[in-house]
Amino acid sequence: MFRFSSPYFLALLVLPLLYVWRARSARHVKTRPAMRVSQLLPEGAVPVSLWLRALPLVEALRPLALALMILALAGPQWGSRQVTEITEGIDIVLAIDLSESMAALDFKLSGETVNRLTAVKAVARDFISRRAGDRIGLVAFGSEAYTMIPLTRDYPAIMNAVEGLKIGAAGGRTAVGDALGVSVKRLKEAPGASKVAIILTDGRSNAGEFAPETATVLAQQAGVKVYAIGVGSDEPAPFVVNDPLVGRHVMYQTAEIDEKTLSDMAAATGGLYFRALDAKGLEEVYAKIDSLEKTTAEVRARGDYRDLYPWLLAPAFALLFLWAALAATRYLRLA
């Protein structure tokens, strides 16, 4: 990236232009001598000095040198401008359901039918990519809940962990209370003033040590705001089943979402409950949360630039030296 550190000096470029204009005006007004060559010279012979003086380049030496000096004074530089964003940020834990019901094939991405977890992972990665300065952690839960990534600003690591989530990895059931409890534990230890837990599930809490109500009280005490997301519709959804007798086939099952419990969890902590029936709805939910949970960042800019003025001063002085050498000889002075 090219720039001038002191661009206001560029206004002085009018000086060499005025010099050239004045010199040309004076030349037109000046009375020319009747004889352009010495009487000692043979008729028709023109001295080299007159040829040199007639060259436009010789007359332009001084204004050109002055222009180069002005450009050098403006401080030409080449380098890069680096922006550093400094912020305390928000502490966010994403708790994602890996229970067997997340295998329901009732979502579409780019026209292709996918299971609920695949859609959740795609939208979660997009959400993470839009955050700046926030610490984000990842909790996976099924029959149990555990921390996959503690709170960090290493967003590529978080997105890789999200991509690695697999259905059934934490058991086939749904421990919503434990998911919130582990999320609160992680957030309680964090230094940030703003703490958010995003609980995403498609079922009813039917496992774990903590009841959702108990975990909600813990969240209130720790100052954790809960956003709960219910994924999928109430209609029977298709599942791919591998049966040892009939082989691989599709069957329809209903995964009941406990909306009242999720809504109560969110309301008690100052958060919100959302229902995402499809991939588009899920994207809208995350976009809404993204807009609600923002932090003000302090932006500092610094530059790493290399000065280029020596490359202008060197030819400027060379031109002045050339002009001075010609001025001290008969070639420039003889008229």
Secondary structure per residue as TSV (DSSP state, phi and psi in degrees):
chain	resnum	aa	ss	phi	psi
A	1	M	-	360.0	126.7
A	2	F	E	-97.2	143.4
A	3	R	E	-157.3	165.5
A	4	F	E	-108.2	127.5
A	5	S	S	-72.8	-27.5
A	6	S	S	-131.3	70.3
A	7	P	G	-66.2	-18.5
A	8	Y	G	-65.4	-20.5
A	9	F	G	-69.2	-16.2
A	10	L	G	-64.1	-19.6
A	11	A	G	-63.1	-23.2
A	12	L	G	-72.5	-8.4
A	13	L	G	-62.8	-13.1
A	14	V	H	-68.8	-22.3
A	15	L	H	-64.8	-50.6
A	16	P	H	-62.9	-29.7
A	17	L	H	-67.5	-41.6
A	18	L	H	-65.2	-37.0
A	19	Y	H	-61.3	-46.8
A	20	V	H	-63.7	-42.3
A	21	W	H	-63.7	-41.8
A	22	R	H	-68.3	-40.0
A	23	A	H	-64.3	-40.4
A	24	R	H	-69.1	-35.8
A	25	S	H	-66.6	-42.4
A	26	A	H	-65.1	-34.3
A	27	R	H	-66.3	-36.5
A	28	H	H	-72.7	-31.6
A	29	V	H	-79.3	-33.2
A	30	K	S	-61.3	137.1
A	31	T	-	-77.3	126.5
A	32	R	-	-81.0	144.4
A	33	P	-	-66.8	151.9
A	34	A	S	-65.5	-36.9
A	35	M	-	-116.5	125.9
A	36	R	S	-88.4	-10.1
A	37	V	S	-128.6	157.7
A	38	S	-	-67.1	146.7
A	39	Q	T	-68.3	-16.7
A	40	L	T	-77.4	-15.3
A	41	L	S	-86.1	148.2
A	42	P	-	-60.1	147.8
A	43	E	T	-62.0	133.1
A	44	G	T	92.0	-11.3
A	45	A	-	-84.5	132.0
A	46	V	-	-116.1	124.2
A	47	P	-	-64.5	151.9
A	48	V	H	-60.6	-31.7
A	49	S	H	-59.5	-36.7
A	50	L	H	-70.9	-36.2
A	51	W	H	-63.5	-42.0
A	52	L	H	-64.0	-41.5
A	53	R	H	-67.6	-28.7
A	54	A	H	-76.1	-16.5
A	55	L	-	-71.5	127.8
A	56	P	H	-60.8	-30.4
A	57	L	H	-63.5	-39.0
A	58	V	H	-63.2	-43.4
A	59	E	H	-69.4	-22.3
A	60	A	T	-91.3	-0.7
A	61	L	H	-58.4	-51.2
A	62	R	H	-66.2	-49.8
A	63	P	H	-63.6	-32.9
A	64	L	H	-67.9	-41.7
A	65	A	H	-62.9	-40.7
A	66	L	H	-63.7	-40.8
A	67	A	H	-62.9	-41.7
A	68	L	H	-64.3	-38.8
A	69	M	H	-65.5	-38.8
A	70	I	H	-66.0	-42.3
A	71	L	H	-61.3	-39.4
A	72	A	H	-65.5	-37.7
A	73	L	H	-65.2	-30.1
A	74	A	T	-72.5	-10.1
A	75	G	-	74.0	62.2
A	76	P	E	-66.4	137.9
A	77	Q	E	-141.6	153.0
A	78	W	E	-131.4	131.3
A	79	G	E	174.5	-147.4
A	80	S	E	-138.9	149.7
A	81	R	E	-104.5	123.4
A	82	Q	E	-111.3	133.4
A	83	V	E	-111.6	127.0
A	84	T	E	-111.6	125.5
A	85	E	E	-100.6	118.4
A	86	I	E	-113.8	120.8
A	87	T	-	-155.8	151.8
A	88	E	-	-73.4	-32.9
A	89	G	-	72.8	-175.5
A	90	I	-	-117.4	143.0
A	91	D	E	-92.6	119.8
A	92	I	E	-126.9	131.9
A	93	V	E	-116.1	125.4
A	94	L	E	-94.7	119.8
A	95	A	E	-110.1	114.7
A	96	I	E	-115.3	130.1
A	97	D	E	-73.2	127.8
A	98	L	-	-115.4	18.2
A	99	S	S	-65.6	166.6
A	100	E	G	-63.1	-26.4
A	101	S	G	-68.1	-16.8
A	102	M	G	-72.0	-2.8
A	103	A	G	-85.8	-0.4
A	104	A	-	-59.8	133.1
A	105	L	-	-95.8	66.7
A	106	D	-	-124.5	22.1
A	107	F	E	-122.9	154.8
A	108	K	E	-128.1	137.2
A	109	L	E	-128.6	121.5
A	110	S	T	53.4	38.8
A	111	G	T	81.8	-1.1
A	112	E	E	-106.7	135.1
A	113	T	E	-73.7	127.7
A	114	V	E	-134.6	164.9
A	115	N	-	-80.0	170.9
A	116	R	H	-62.9	-40.2
A	117	L	H	-65.0	-39.5
A	118	T	H	-60.7	-42.7
A	119	A	H	-66.0	-41.2
A	120	V	H	-62.6	-42.8
A	121	K	H	-63.0	-42.1
A	122	A	H	-63.1	-44.7
A	123	V	H	-71.7	-37.3
A	124	A	H	-63.6	-41.1
A	125	R	H	-62.8	-39.9
A	126	D	H	-64.6	-39.8
A	127	F	H	-61.9	-46.0
A	128	I	H	-61.8	-40.0
A	129	S	H	-66.0	-21.7
A	130	R	H	-89.0	-10.4
A	131	R	-	-84.9	145.8
A	132	A	-	-139.6	122.3
A	133	G	S	88.3	-9.5
A	134	D	-	-86.8	147.7
A	135	R	E	-90.8	130.0
A	136	I	E	-125.8	136.1
A	137	G	E	-122.6	165.5
A	138	L	E	-131.1	126.2
A	139	V	E	-118.5	130.4
A	140	A	E	-108.2	140.4
A	141	F	E	-145.1	150.9
A	142	G	S	-148.6	-112.1
A	143	S	S	-69.4	-26.2
A	144	E	S	-128.6	169.4
A	145	A	E	-129.0	137.1
A	146	Y	E	-148.5	158.6
A	147	T	E	-85.9	123.9
A	148	M	E	-92.0	-41.3
A	149	I	E	-136.3	122.5
A	150	P	E	-70.1	172.2
A	151	L	E	-58.8	126.3
A	152	T	E	-156.8	163.2
A	153	R	S	-103.2	10.3
A	154	D	-	-82.0	80.5
A	155	Y	H	-63.2	-39.4
A	156	P	H	-58.7	-38.1
A	157	A	H	-66.3	-39.0
A	158	I	H	-65.3	-44.6
A	159	M	H	-66.0	-35.1
A	160	N	H	-65.2	-38.3
A	161	A	H	-66.3	-39.9
A	162	V	H	-62.2	-43.4
A	163	E	H	-62.3	-29.6
A	164	G	T	-83.4	-1.8
A	165	L	-	-64.3	138.4
A	166	K	-	-133.1	140.5
A	167	I	T	-62.3	132.6
A	168	G	T	85.5	-2.8
A	169	A	T	-65.0	-24.3
A	170	A	T	-112.5	15.8
A	171	G	-	105.1	162.3
A	172	G	S	-86.6	-10.9
A	173	R	S	-99.0	-168.0
A	174	T	-	-132.0	110.7
A	175	A	-	-107.5	79.0
A	176	V	H	-65.5	-41.6
A	177	G	H	-60.9	-43.4
A	178	D	H	-65.8	-38.0
A	179	A	H	-59.4	-45.4
A	180	L	H	-68.9	-38.4
A	181	G	H	-61.2	-45.4
A	182	V	H	-65.6	-39.3
A	183	S	H	-62.6	-43.3
A	184	V	H	-63.8	-39.7
A	185	K	H	-61.0	-43.8
A	186	R	H	-65.6	-42.4
A	187	L	H	-72.1	-33.5
A	188	K	H	-62.7	-32.9
A	189	E	T	-81.1	-12.3
A	190	A	S	-79.8	149.8
A	191	P	-	-82.3	-13.4
A	192	G	-	-64.4	152.4
A	193	A	S	-82.0	-27.2
A	194	S	-	-109.7	123.7
A	195	K	E	-128.3	132.2
A	196	V	E	-134.1	134.7
A	197	A	E	-117.3	127.1
A	198	I	E	-109.5	109.4
A	199	I	E	-101.2	120.1
A	200	L	E	-118.9	121.7
A	201	T	E	-150.0	161.6
A	202	D	S	-123.5	15.9
A	203	G	S	-139.7	-165.0
A	204	R	-	-108.4	140.2
A	205	S	-	-64.8	116.4
A	206	N	-	-137.3	20.7
A	207	A	S	-156.1	173.5
A	208	G	S	98.6	169.5
A	209	E	S	-88.8	-30.7
A	210	F	S	-101.3	133.6
A	211	A	-	-75.0	149.7
A	212	P	H	-54.7	-34.9
A	213	E	H	-66.3	-39.9
A	214	T	H	-66.0	-43.8
A	215	A	H	-63.9	-33.2
A	216	T	H	-65.4	-40.1
A	217	V	H	-62.1	-41.8
A	218	L	H	-62.0	-38.9
A	219	A	H	-65.6	-40.5
A	220	Q	H	-61.6	-44.8
A	221	Q	H	-65.1	-32.1
A	222	A	H	-89.4	-2.5
A	223	G	T	71.3	32.7
A	224	V	E	-96.2	126.6
A	225	K	E	-89.8	131.8
A	226	V	E	-108.3	127.8
A	227	Y	E	-110.2	119.6
A	228	A	E	-108.4	138.0
A	229	I	E	-126.8	121.0
A	230	G	E	-93.9	123.9
A	231	V	E	-105.7	132.1
A	232	G	S	98.3	166.0
A	233	S	-	-95.9	172.7
A	234	D	S	-85.7	-6.6
A	235	E	S	-76.1	153.6
A	236	P	-	-57.1	132.6
A	237	A	E	-112.0	148.6
A	238	P	E	-76.1	138.3
A	239	F	E	-128.6	142.0
A	240	V	E	-87.8	123.1
A	241	V	E	-120.0	134.6
A	242	N	E	-101.3	100.8
A	243	D	E	-98.2	132.5
A	244	P	T	-65.4	-19.7
A	245	L	T	-94.0	-48.5
A	246	V	T	-102.4	-3.9
A	247	G	E	82.5	-159.5
A	248	R	E	-79.0	124.0
A	249	H	E	-152.3	171.1
A	250	V	E	-105.5	134.0
A	251	M	E	-134.1	156.7
A	252	Y	E	-105.9	133.3
A	253	Q	E	-138.1	159.0
A	254	T	-	-110.8	128.1
A	255	A	-	-106.6	108.5
A	256	E	-	-80.0	127.6
A	257	I	-	-97.4	130.2
A	258	D	-	-84.5	80.1
A	259	E	H	-63.9	-36.2
A	260	K	H	-62.1	-45.5
A	261	T	H	-63.5	-45.0
A	262	L	H	-64.2	-41.3
A	263	S	H	-65.4	-40.3
A	264	D	H	-65.6	-40.4
A	265	M	H	-57.7	-47.1
A	266	A	H	-67.3	-47.5
A	267	A	H	-63.1	-38.6
A	268	A	H	-66.8	-22.3
A	269	T	T	-108.4	5.7
A	270	G	T	86.4	11.5
A	271	G	-	-99.4	-157.6
A	272	L	-	-139.2	154.8
A	273	Y	E	-109.5	138.6
A	274	F	E	-128.2	152.9
A	275	R	E	-119.9	124.5
A	276	A	E	-113.6	109.7
A	277	L	-	-87.9	-19.2
A	278	D	S	-151.9	-179.1
A	279	A	H	-63.0	-39.8
A	280	K	H	-63.5	-42.6
A	281	G	H	-63.4	-37.4
A	282	L	H	-64.9	-41.6
A	283	E	H	-61.6	-40.9
A	284	E	H	-65.6	-36.9
A	285	V	H	-63.5	-49.2
A	286	Y	H	-64.8	-36.2
A	287	A	H	-64.5	-38.2
A	288	K	H	-65.2	-45.4
A	289	I	H	-62.9	-40.2
A	290	D	H	-60.4	-38.6
A	291	S	H	-75.3	-29.9
A	292	L	H	-77.5	-37.2
A	293	E	S	-103.8	84.5
A	294	K	-	-119.1	154.4
A	295	T	-	-129.5	149.3
A	296	T	-	-85.1	125.9
A	297	A	-	-104.6	145.1
A	298	E	E	-95.2	121.2
A	299	V	E	-105.7	127.7
A	300	R	E	-120.8	134.9
A	301	A	E	-112.9	139.7
A	302	R	E	-142.1	153.1
A	303	G	E	-120.9	150.2
A	304	D	E	-121.6	92.0
A	305	Y	E	-120.9	151.9
A	306	R	E	-112.8	130.1
A	307	D	E	-71.6	137.7
A	308	L	-	-112.5	1.3
A	309	Y	T	-60.8	-30.7
A	310	P	H	-59.4	-30.1
A	311	W	H	-72.0	-14.7
A	312	L	H	-98.5	-37.3
A	313	L	H	-67.4	-37.4
A	314	A	H	-59.5	-52.1
A	315	P	H	-67.3	-29.4
A	316	A	H	-63.1	-47.2
A	317	F	H	-67.1	-34.9
A	318	A	H	-62.9	-41.1
A	319	L	H	-65.6	-40.7
A	320	L	H	-65.4	-39.8
A	321	F	H	-63.1	-41.5
A	322	L	H	-64.0	-42.7
A	323	W	H	-63.4	-43.6
A	324	A	H	-63.2	-38.8
A	325	A	H	-65.3	-41.0
A	326	L	H	-70.4	-36.0
A	327	A	H	-67.3	-25.0
A	328	A	T	-88.3	3.0
A	329	T	S	-118.9	170.6
A	330	R	H	-72.4	-13.2
A	331	Y	H	-68.2	-37.4
A	332	L	H	-93.1	-27.3
A	333	R	H	-87.4	-27.2
A	334	L	-	-70.2	130.8
A	335	A	-	-130.1	360.0
